[in-house]
Amino acid sequence: MVRCLIVGTDRLGAAPAVLRQKFGVREVIHWDGRRKKLPESLPKGTDLIVVYTNFVRHALMWRVKELARETGVKVIWLRRGLSELEVLENAV
């Protein structure tokens, strides 16, 4: 089971379905990009992180990057949205 954390954007829309189809994601956790309190850790069992860079506070983005580096979790950085996943399909 692949567990994915999506950071940024207010609504997930088609993201869970696209991630399930392309990467086998079975569970999605969502942190909106306006989160004021920075997280101390990633959700337990996180296998993949998707960050919408245009829809997230900089402090949160840097904290997620730091946590991913510490835990060895792969991060996909998206600027414009799910259309970029077409290019990254073979990257994960």
Secondary structure, 3 states (H helix, E strand, C coil): CEEEEEECCCCCCCHHHHHHHHHCEEEEEEECCCCCCCCCCCCCCCCEEEEEHHHCCHHHHHHHHHHHHHHCCEEEEECCCHHHHHHHCCCC
